[in-house]
Amino acid sequence: MAWEDLARDGPRWRSAVREGVTLFEKERRRKAEEKRQRHKERDAAPALPQLASYTCPFCGKVCVS
């Protein structure tokens, strides 16, 4: 059915618009949730690689570099 025909029929038009808005909102929320999940996973991962430690043979202090 063409948009023009649907627009002439008020109740069907409103129904189609509501359905479209509902589908759009569900998709928007799903994408937002996926984005939040990716951010959480990124923040949970260690930012820096494991650093090697070196113990000084003279003073015994541990140097992490």
Secondary structure, DSSP 8 states (H G I E B T S, - for coil): --HHHHHHSHHHHHHHHHHHHHHHHHHHHHHHHHHHHHHHHHHHS-SS----EEE-TTT--EEE-
